[in-house]
């Protein structure tokens, strides 16, 4: 998600359904108390997550 991948792309990479990804993303938003991906990414970066170079696509 932090790399800008869509739910569909994440689902394909993890070999899970897109609905499962949506559920996980919603849970992440709730736990971080944010409304969207941008806010979640900012919150994660502030916590020191996602600062490594992106994975191979």
C-alpha positions, 0 to 999 in steps of 0.5 A: 500500500505504501508503494502506491499499489492498488488493492487489485495489485496487492491481491495479485502479489499476495495471492488473496482476494481483492475483498480480503485486501479491502478488509485489511486496508479498512482495519489498518485505517481504523487502527491508525485512526485515519481516513485514507491511504495518504494519511495511513502512509504519513502515519506509518512513515512518522513511525519509521515504517516504509522508509526502505527502498521499494521492493522489486515490482 
